[in-house]
Amino acid sequence: MPKNFDITSIINRIKFEYDVTQKEIAKRLGVSATYISDIINGRLPFTDQLREKLNKEFPESEMVFESSEQKGLPLIPIEAVAGFGSQQFPDLPVEGFYQIAEFSTADFLVRVKGDSMTPKYNAGDIIACKKVNDLLFFQWGRVYVVDTKSQGMMVKRVRQSTTEEKIRLVSENPDYDPFDIPRSDINAVSLVMGAITLE
């Protein structure tokens, strides 16, 4: 049975994909908004009956219900990437686990947000990432998920800066100017290995 953090991710995904509120979700399921809140907060169990209702009312959410016992690449919200490596997956808001042979050496999957990497990656595309432990070495010109202290999580192409103490982050979208950040501002980086592009 999925844990409560799974149901939180599922509800958030349904809100986004179906453009509905939590109250509207509850109404379509024939339960109260309080009931849904109680499940999310762990006060009530997530039952098989509710799972069946969700699958029927919101079929796009069904993939998310694949058992958390399954092995594969975890799909995690980009906001949670900072916790990768410092937490075990039962403590992270994992949306689901996926088997993708082409990304067998990746560590996790994450959805792209915003339009700064358009046209290479669009909002909603899923990228496969491999955690990089050595922050001293970058493959210049490659795309990384960069977790910074000052600006949070960003998906950017990394280029060499004018000084060794900094790196340059470049967007694919020409509306966004490149900028430099100090290496000391970086918490963690993950190399983007490829993407699943959505139409």
C-alpha positions in Angstrom: 0.0 0.0 0.0 1.4 3.4 -0.9 2.5 5.6 2.0 1.0 9.0 2.9 3.8 10.9 1.1 2.7 9.0 -2.1 -0.9 10.2 -1.8 0.4 13.8 -1.3 2.3 13.6 -4.6 -0.6 12.0 -6.4 -3.1 14.7 -5.2 -0.6 17.4 -6.3 -0.1 15.7 -9.7 -3.9 15.5 -10.2 -4.3 19.1 -9.3 -1.8 20.1 -11.9 -2.8 17.7 -14.7 -6.6 18.1 -14.3 -6.5 21.8 -13.2 -8.7 21.0 -10.1 -8.7 21.9 -6.5 -8.4 19.4 -3.6 -12.0 20.2 -2.8 -13.1 19.3 -6.4 -11.0 16.1 -6.2 -12.8 15.1 -3.0 -16.2 15.9 -4.5 -15.5 13.7 -7.6 -14.5 10.9 -5.2 -17.6 11.2 -3.1 -15.8 12.2 0.1 -15.2 15.4 2.0 -12.1 17.6 1.6 -11.4 16.9 5.3 -11.3 13.2 4.6 -8.6 13.8 1.9 -6.7 16.1 4.3 -6.8 13.4 7.0 -5.3 10.8 4.6 -2.6 13.2 3.5 -1.7 14.0 7.1 -1.7 10.3 8.1 -4.8 10.5 10.3 -6.7 8.0 8.1 -5.4 5.1 6.0 -5.2 5.2 2.2 -7.6 2.4 1.3 -7.8 0.2 -1.8 -11.4 1.5 -2.3 -10.0 5.1 -2.6 -7.3 3.9 -4.8 -9.8 2.4 -7.2 -11.9 5.6 -7.2 -8.8 7.7 -8.0 -7.9 5.4 -10.9 -11.4 5.6 -12.2 -11.9 9.4 -11.9 -8.3 10.4 -12.7 -6.9 7.7 -15.0 -3.7 9.7 -15.7 -2.8 9.2 -12.0 -2.7 5.4 -12.3 1.0 5.1 -13.2 1.8 6.9 -9.9 0.2 4.0 -8.0 2.9 1.5 -9.0 4.0 -0.2 -5.9 6.7 1.6 -3.9 8.1 -1.9 -3.4 9.1 -2.0 -7.1 12.6 -1.2 -8.1 13.5 1.3 -10.6 14.3 5.0 -11.0 12.4 7.2 -8.5 10.5 10.1 -9.9 10.8 12.9 -7.3 9.6 16.6 -7.3 12.5 18.9 -8.2 12.1 20.7 -4.9 13.1 17.4 -3.2 16.3 16.9 -5.2 18.3 18.7 -2.5 17.4 15.8 -0.2 18.7 13.1 -2.5 21.6 11.4 -0.9 20.9 12.7 2.5 17.6 10.9 2.9 16.4 7.4 2.1 13.6 7.2 -0.5 10.9 6.2 2.1 11.5 9.7 3.5 11.3 11.5 0.1 8.1 12.4 -1.8 8.6 9.8 -4.5 5.9 9.9 -7.2 6.6 6.5 -8.6 9.4 4.1 -9.7 10.1 3.5 -13.4 12.2 1.0 -15.3 14.0 2.7 -18.2 16.7 0.6 -19.8 18.4 3.6 -21.5 18.9 5.3 -18.1 20.1 2.3 -16.1 23.0 4.3 -14.6 20.9 7.2 -13.6 20.0 7.8 -9.9 16.6 9.5 -10.2 14.0 11.2 -12.5 12.6 14.7 -12.1 10.1 16.9 -13.9 11.3 20.1 -15.6 9.7 23.3 -14.4 9.5 26.6 -16.2 10.7 27.6 -19.7 14.3 28.6 -19.2 15.5 25.4 -20.9 13.1 25.6 -23.9 13.4 24.3 -26.6 15.8 21.6 -25.3 13.5 20.7 -22.3 9.9 21.9 -21.8 7.9 22.2 -18.6 6.7 18.8 -17.7 9.4 16.9 -19.5 11.1 14.2 -17.3 14.9 14.2 -17.1 17.1 11.4 -15.9 19.9 12.5 -13.5 23.1 11.1 -12.1 24.4 12.5 -8.8 27.9 14.0 -9.1 30.0 13.7 -5.9 33.0 15.8 -7.1 32.0 19.5 -7.4 35.5 20.4 -8.6 35.0 18.8 -12.0 32.3 19.7 -14.5 31.8 18.5 -18.1 31.6 22.0 -19.6 28.6 22.4 -21.9 26.6 19.6 -20.3 23.2 20.2 -18.6 23.1 19.7 -14.8 20.5 20.0 -12.0 22.2 22.5 -9.7 21.1 22.9 -6.1 22.3 26.4 -4.8 22.1 28.0 -1.4 21.0 31.4 -2.9 18.6 30.5 -5.7 17.4 27.0 -5.0 17.2 24.2 -7.7 17.9 25.0 -11.3 18.3 23.0 -14.5 21.0 24.7 -16.5 23.8 24.2 -19.0 27.2 24.6 -17.2 30.0 26.5 -18.8 33.4 27.7 -17.6 33.5 31.1 -16.0 36.3 33.6 -16.1 37.6 32.5 -12.7 38.1 29.1 -11.1 35.9 30.0 -8.1 32.8 30.4 -10.2 30.8 28.5 -12.9 28.5 30.0 -15.5 24.9 28.8 -15.8 23.3 29.1 -19.2 19.7 28.7 -20.2 18.6 27.4 -23.6 15.9 30.1 -23.8 17.6 33.3 -25.2 15.2 35.4 -23.0 17.3 34.3 -20.0 20.8 35.8 -19.6 23.7 33.6 -18.5 25.0 34.2 -15.0 27.9 33.2 -12.8 27.6 31.6 -9.4 30.4 30.9 -6.9 31.2 27.2 -6.4 30.8 27.8 -2.7 27.1 28.5 -3.4 26.6 25.0 -4.7 25.1 22.4 -2.4 24.9 19.5 -4.9 24.8 18.8 -8.6 23.4 16.0 -10.8 24.3 15.5 -14.4 21.3 15.3 -16.8 21.7 12.1 -18.9 18.6 12.5 -21.1 14.9 13.2 -21.2 11.5 11.8 -21.8 9.8 14.6 -23.8 6.1 15.1 -23.5 4.0 16.3 -26.5 
